């Protein structure tokens, strides 16, 4: 999985996370709203730091 993520920038947007997880952006937004996926709001934009996203994935697979 990390090989796939390495091609993305250090800060991801919702559509990039959806692409990585092979789900819809609405699903990613729901997980962010439920505080399952860590995210940061920058004005009206939602951004997911790649290092925190990798930690989230690691915790999901355990």
Secondary structure, DSSP 8 states (H G I E B T S, - for coil): -HHHHTTS-SEEEHHHHHHHHTS-HHHHHHHHHTTSS--EEETTEEEEEHHHHHHHHHHHT-
